Amino acid sequence: MRDKNYDVPVAVTKTAAMRYIAEAAGHGYHLFQTGEVQAKKVLSLIEKFDRQYRVLATRGMRDNDRSRGRSCARLILFPKDSYPVERPDREWLFWLMATDGVGILAQEKCTRDARNPSTRLPWLKQYELVSRPVRRRNGDLDHVWTWVLQDAFMARWRHALHKAAGRVRSSIERKPDYLVKLLTSLRRVPGFQGINRQKKALIINADIPRAWHNELDLKLLGTVVNKALLVFVPERTVVSMLENAKSLSSDYQNS
């Protein structure tokens, strides 16, 4: 039996999780390790990381450590699949993020720095976190963070949209069904500033006939991420989601 509640909150949506990761990087948590873990090993992973890196430390504890020059760590977990989370065999994605300072994680060889273009923090093979340096009024150097499509993912979108636009241009009937389907999917891609810029570039480069622009609502590329929305809710944690998955699995087997 564990003598500690090894649990962490889970963001309400994928976009919320991406937003939380970006905000953590903006607060200095730019060092990271990332990977996947089976559902049955998630709680053991949390326990291991808390024992090694104190990922469950309170905000006050982290502030105290940072004031003393120590590295602090956070753990972000999110289900890998986009389907309903109540599946006992689900894999989870994890990001172990840390600040600069004295500490084990900051010095491990497998730890990468999201500020480095060659070691950007990824979300699978779809997105990556990027930053640009900015000089604050007090002269300190800071970084502004956003998400973008990874190069290979961007190339896949570019190829698909170019092919779909070609069908509209050359088809005798000029049916845009395939293009409409692609644009609907593109609008659902998380609307971070960096990604929205890429969406616009994809539309422009697809060379879609102007006659279709209004009908396809090409100016409507999806929503902008609303930072006023909640990232976490009390009832959505790793433990509650795992327990719910087991309950649904049991109900299914008994039905």
HELIX and SHEET records of a PDB file:
HELIX    1   1 LYS A   14  GLY A   26  1                                  13    
HELIX    2   2 ALA A   39  LYS A   41  5                                   3    
HELIX    3   3 VAL A   42  TYR A   53  1                                  12    
HELIX    4   4 ARG A   59  SER A   67  1                                   9    
HELIX    5   5 ILE A  104  GLN A  107  1                                   4    
HELIX    6   6 PRO A  117  THR A  119  5                                   3    
HELIX    7   7 ASP A  151  SER A  170  1                                  20    
HELIX    8   8 ASP A  177  ARG A  187  1                                  11    
HELIX    9   9 GLN A  193  ASN A  205  1                                  13    
HELIX   10  10 ARG A  210  TRP A  212  5                                   3    
HELIX   11  11 HIS A  213  LEU A  216  1                                   4    
HELIX   12  12 VAL A  238  ASN A  254  1                                  17    
SHEET    1   A 4 ALA A  73  PRO A  79  0                                        
SHEET    2   A 4 GLU A  91  ALA A  98 -1                                        
SHEET    3   A 4 LEU A  31  GLN A  38 -1                                        
SHEET    4   A 4 ARG A 112  ASP A 113 -1                                        
SHEET    1   B 3 PRO A 122  TRP A 123  0                                        
SHEET    2   B 3 TYR A 127  ARG A 135 -1                                        
SHEET    3   B 3 LEU A 141  LEU A 149 -1                                        
END                                                                             
